[in-house]
């Protein structure tokens, strides 16, 4: 036996790497239509801290894009008050600008009125009337 100190062979903790998001994932999290974003946003992965910074302090291009569009399907359906499937049934394009959404709301086509009524609260079946469910006495 020697009196020399032993070498510590335990694995040292590695420094955490910054997690990067693809531009498509970042656009989805920011509710943006990716082809409408600037080229530097489309071509470079975005870190989670940079994404949080974009959400907290949006640059001018992001503010303009959120205000005027074009908007992705999820934003269009939310602004129209219908589901994503309702847009497909109505034959509406996936991407719309704010002006196009406003025009559609002003026009209020029949399919939009029907789909909004379907989604309205209280439009489903009354409790106890579902198929196979026993009514309460």
C-alpha positions in Angstrom: 0.0 0.0 0.0 1.1 3.5 -0.8 0.3 6.7 1.0 -0.2 8.5 -2.3 -3.8 9.9 -2.8 -5.9 7.9 -5.2 -7.1 9.5 -8.4 -10.8 10.3 -8.5 -12.2 8.3 -11.3 -15.8 9.4 -11.0 -17.3 11.0 -14.0 -17.4 14.7 -13.7 -20.7 16.4 -14.5 -20.9 17.8 -18.0 -21.9 21.4 -18.6 -25.5 21.6 -19.9 -25.8 22.3 -23.6 -28.3 24.9 -24.8 -31.3 23.0 -26.3 -31.9 24.2 -29.9 -35.3 24.2 -31.6 -35.7 23.9 -35.4 -37.2 27.0 -37.1 -40.4 25.1 -37.7 -40.9 24.2 -34.0 -40.0 27.7 -33.0 -42.5 29.2 -35.5 -45.2 26.8 -34.2 -44.5 27.8 -30.6 -44.7 31.5 -31.6 -47.8 30.8 -33.7 -46.2 32.1 -36.8 -46.4 31.0 -40.5 -42.8 30.0 -41.1 -42.6 31.1 -44.8 -43.6 34.6 -43.8 -40.7 34.9 -41.3 -37.3 36.5 -42.2 -34.7 34.3 -43.8 -32.4 34.4 -40.8 -35.2 33.0 -38.6 -35.9 30.2 -41.2 -32.3 29.1 -41.6 -30.9 29.0 -38.1 -31.9 26.9 -35.1 -33.2 28.9 -32.1 -32.3 28.2 -28.5 -34.9 28.1 -25.8 -33.5 31.2 -24.2 -33.7 33.1 -27.5 -37.3 31.9 -28.0 -38.2 33.2 -24.5 -36.5 36.5 -25.4 -38.6 36.7 -28.6 -41.8 36.1 -26.6 -40.9 38.6 -23.9 -39.5 41.3 -26.2 -40.7 40.7 -29.8 -38.8 42.5 -32.5 -40.6 44.8 -35.0 -40.9 42.1 -37.7 -42.6 39.7 -35.1 -45.1 42.4 -34.0 -46.0 43.2 -37.6 -46.4 39.6 -38.5 -48.6 38.9 -35.5 -50.7 42.0 -36.3 -51.1 41.7 -40.1 -50.4 38.0 -40.9 -50.3 35.8 -42.7 -51.4 33.5 -39.9 -51.2 29.7 -39.7 -54.3 27.5 -39.6 -54.4 27.3 -35.8 -54.5 31.1 -35.4 -57.1 31.5 -38.3 -59.4 29.0 -36.7 -59.1 30.6 -33.2 -59.8 34.1 -34.6 -62.9 32.8 -36.5 -64.1 30.8 -33.5 -64.2 27.4 -35.3 -62.1 24.3 -35.3 -59.3 23.4 -37.8 -61.6 20.8 -39.3 -64.2 23.4 -39.9 -61.8 25.4 -42.0 -61.3 22.4 -44.2 -65.0 21.7 -44.5 -65.5 25.4 -45.3 -62.9 25.3 -48.1 -60.8 28.0 -46.5 -57.1 28.2 -47.3 -54.7 27.2 -44.5 -53.1 30.7 -44.4 -55.0 34.0 -44.1 -54.0 37.6 -43.3 -55.8 39.6 -40.7 -57.7 41.6 -43.4 -58.9 38.3 -45.0 -60.1 37.1 -41.6 -61.9 40.4 -40.9 -63.6 40.2 -44.3 -64.7 36.7 -43.7 -66.2 37.7 -40.3 -67.9 40.6 -41.9 -69.3 38.5 -44.7 -70.3 35.6 -42.3 -70.9 32.8 -44.8 -73.4 30.1 -43.9 -70.8 27.5 -43.2 -69.1 29.8 -40.7 -72.4 30.5 -38.8 -73.1 26.7 -38.6 -69.6 25.8 -37.4 -69.6 28.6 -34.8 -73.0 27.3 -33.5 -71.5 23.8 -33.3 -68.6 25.0 -31.2 -70.7 27.3 -29.0 -71.0 26.2 -25.3 -74.2 24.3 -24.5 -74.6 23.1 -28.0 -73.8 19.4 -27.2 -76.1 16.7 -25.8 -77.8 17.2 -22.5 -76.2 15.2 -19.7 -77.7 11.7 -19.4 -78.8 11.5 -23.1 -75.7 10.0 -24.6 -76.1 6.7 -26.4 -75.8 3.8 -23.9 -76.0 6.2 -20.9 -78.8 5.6 -18.4 -80.8 8.7 -17.5 -80.7 9.6 -13.9 -84.0 9.6 -12.0 
